[in-house]
Structures are given as structure tokens and as C-alpha cells.
């Protein structure tokens, strides 16, 4: 083979080899970075879901307290209506 051809082949080998090495190094840096980003994103979503769940529990507890209060008021009104009905029967 002629020396010019050997030099060209050797240059191509070095070019492709260095591009492959740079690509491999880039993948070794980018892949873990993307994995960390995904993990942080997932943790953020889980934190948001936890916050929403806590708010839902607090709201449910408030609604339960209000429901108990409404039941008490309803029982009181029922007793009052019964009392008024008795008075009306006595008046008749």
C-alpha cells in the first residue's frame, strides 16, 4: 500500500475512534444526569401528592365535625317540632 493511503486510513481510524470515545464519555455523563433528574421529578410529584392527601384528610375531618354539628342541630329541631306538636294537640 502506498504511504499516503496508510496515513489516510490511520487518520480515519483515529477520527472515528475519538468520536466514539467522546460519544461514550458523553453518554456516561448524560445518562446518570437524566436518571437523577427523573428521580428528583418523581420525588417532587410524590411530595405534591402527599400534600394533597394531607389537605384532603384535614378537609374530611372538618366536614365530619360540621356533620356532627348539623346532626345535633337537627335533633334539637326535631325535639322542638315534637314539642310544638304536643302543644297543638293539647290546644285542640
Protein Blocks (a to p, Z undefined) as FASTA:
>chain_A
ZZklmmmmmmmmmmmmmmmmmmmmmmmmmmmmmmmmmmmmmmmmmmmmmmmmmmmmmmmm
mmmmmmmmmmmmmmmmmmmmmmmmmmmmmmZZ
